[in-house]
Amino acid sequence: MSDHFTETSRQGFGSRLANSFAGLVIGPLLVIGAIVLLWWNEGRAVQAIVGLKDAASQVVEAHRRTAMRSSLPRSATTPPRS
């Protein structure tokens, strides 16, 4: 015969009610916090996209000089004028 026992604990009505109210307070705060963090992150993403577009508009293409340059027609080797 093995030793086997079961321990039973009881939680009072007041502590169950307090835990329920804690969940009612913490849950909406977590939702509001998630919305704020998402809003902040999306704003940073928009700033990054705008910054990349600004940087792309300022890029100047540089042509490499190669040994085959002399075989190309004159119009292909002259950089465009701004």
URJOKA-V521381 format. One record per backbone hydrogen bond with DSSP energy under -1.0 kcal/mol. NH is the residue of the N-H (numbers start at 1). CO is the residue of the C=O. If there is no record, write none. Layout:
NH/CO, NH/CO
This chain:
16/12, 17/13, 18/14, 19/15, 20/16, 21/17, 22/18, 23/19, 24/20, 25/21, 26/22, 27/23, 29/25, 30/26, 31/27, 32/28, 33/29, 34/30, 35/31, 36/32, 37/33, 38/34, 39/35, 40/36, 41/37, 42/38, 43/39, 44/40, 45/41, 46/42, 47/43, 48/44, 49/45, 50/46, 51/47, 52/48, 53/49, 54/50, 55/51, 56/52, 57/53, 69/66, 71/68, 72/69, 76/73, 78/74
